[in-house]
Amino acid sequence: MAELSPMMRQYLEIKEQNKEFIRTAKQTLSRFEFLVFSLYTMQYSYREIAKLTGKNEKSVNNAIQRIHTKLRK
């Protein structure tokens, strides 16, 4: 079997790190926070997230602040 190029090895390593980060986020965040996190990382605005979740923008903002705090630990 051919040896992987350095770029491919780096890609696979980053992909694995991303998977681990998502697993950690799922375990750490509430269901609502994880939904907000997912939508936010897909570039949805606070207003769009609020509309999709049925919450107001302040609730979304608060959730994002909690997400930052929880995932920095």
Beta strands, then each sheet from edge to edge (+ up, - down):
end
